[in-house]
Amino acid sequence: MTANDRANLVLRGAARIGVALWLALAPGSALALETKFTAPGAPEDLSDRLQTASAVMGAEARGLNTVQDLLAAAQADYATLVQVLYDQGYFSPVVHIRLDGREAAHIQPLNLPRSIARIEVAVDPGRPFRFGRAEVAPLAPGTELPEGFAPGQPASTGAIRDAAAAGVTGWRAAGHAKAAVADQRITANHAQARLDAAVRLRPGPQLRFGQMIVAGQTGVRESSIRRIAGFPGGEIYDPEALRTVSTRLRRTGAFSSVALDEAETANADGTLDVITTIEDMPKRRISFGAELSSSEGLDLSAAWMHRNLFGGAERFRIEAVLSNIGGSDELDGRIGARLDRPDRLGPDDSIFYLFELERLDRTNYNVTLGGLGIGTRRVFSDKLFAELSLNAHYADADDAFGSNREFRYASLPLRLEWDRRDSPVNARNGFYLEAEAMPFLGLSGSASGGRLRLDGRAYRSLGAARRITVAGRVQLGSVVGAAQSEVSPDLLFFSGGAGTVRGQPYESLGTAVTGSTLLAGGRGFLGASLELRGQITDRISAVGFYDYGAVDAGAVIDGNSVSHSGAGLGVRYDIGGFGPIRLDIAFPTSGSTGDGMQFYIGIGQAF
């Protein structure tokens, strides 16, 4: 190697070292950060809020790793921290954000430091302010402002916003759809730590609803949309009426989105049009379900649903069920269909049609069932509805009272459902009530009577963290007006199994019949369940439960009714919107209908 070659090699090595040093020391690089936050005199919750809101205090978690990023975050933090303080009622704060000792606000973007090693945030919140003057005017009759917006109350920008919003909402509820804030004057008296706030509203004229303009991609006929929506054209504007229209359209299940937007300006005649933008759900849906029990075997279910079958937001559902696969009883099967037509009767009423064919092959009876029906559904609210239908029903049965028994009925069931649970698949608070009264008229020699059924459930979570939930259920049933031997076995009541008493074999409790080895279902039934659910992790919960059931040949349960009970433990694994996967292990605790362990696997809580 020549001298020149050695010289060139040294120069190239020096150049590489120089580039590396320049990249390490050039502006835009940031090494390991040390952060410090102080807020002397601030309450602990306020200090926590400030640290959470600060971008530079969470620089590493936010991926801020260059000088430019850190400086931009620090300079934005001034406004962020001041806003947090204003929202909490501190209107004379002092905020310092120092990068290696230099105030971030004084650092020029064209004169950046080469690196940043230490960030200090110091906040002096000052004294908390209270309201002196607190006014929103004019107010619509009956408008109530938040209690916190009043002279002498702790001041905050949030309280002012809430008061202004309440004032606007009051005018909108009175028909003034274009009510808005016209002006606001906010004055801080630092010497007295007092905030004076005066908000002026502009109500605008009272308006009436104009036209509902239907927009969006939908296969539902516009005439059906209007009939379902029940838009109150010509009536005085009411925002609650718009929410009702939206709810009516959504509950058909035909639409993936429903958006109601008021026109920007009112019409010359004092009306306000509303643009309703609708997007359809996929027309078809297939669903599956499964539940496994040690005595009942495997139950499989599948359903196929078609939305908007005839262009009127109809919902057609076919359901098939196979039960007792591998269980102690023979295989059961059911197929049913239901067609709901929400555009037939009016905005809160619909017509439905029913078809059902079922075979039940149980330990104590066999029955083949069939039925047709037509009914109407009335929706009172999102949580409450009722259904009344006229059904033709037949049953051919073998049971404790004989073989080849035929039953023919015309029935008029009235069903009411009231659901105030916070979640239908994993409730923690609220209640659920289902009640049915079904008078039936016997045909072709069958007896007439009535069947009553009630299912009530209640839920209550305990503690601030809501990790313990107490759940209770009561079931009542009664058949009146007909003797036990004159009623189809599918209308009578048995107890035992996952839906009544866990730990006891399925439908193992009935009433004895003289001269038969088979049990008959009772005319009277009482079931009660209590669960204590404890959340272990975000997804895993443990459950302890006790179930009780009683059956009677008479229509009412009394002290002489036969009964049994079961208790056990379970575990739940939450899989989100479908509810938890459930495993229950139970043992009998009273009665003579079973012994040994029973287990149950399914999706969703037991009730």
PyMOL commands that set and color helices and strands:
alter all, ss='L'
color gray80, all
select helices_A, chain A and resi 3-25+44-53+56-58+67-87+104-106+157-173+222-229+239-250+484-486+489-491
alter helices_A, ss='H'
color red, helices_A
select strands_A, chain A and resi 34-38+94-99+102-103+118-124+130-137+180-189+194-202+208-215+255-262+271-280+284-293+297-307+315-325+332-346+349-361+366-379+384-399+402-411+414-419+430-443+449-462+468-480+511-512+519-520+524-535+540-552+562-574+580-590+598-603
alter strands_A, ss='S'
color yellow, strands_A
deselect
rebuild
show_as cartoon
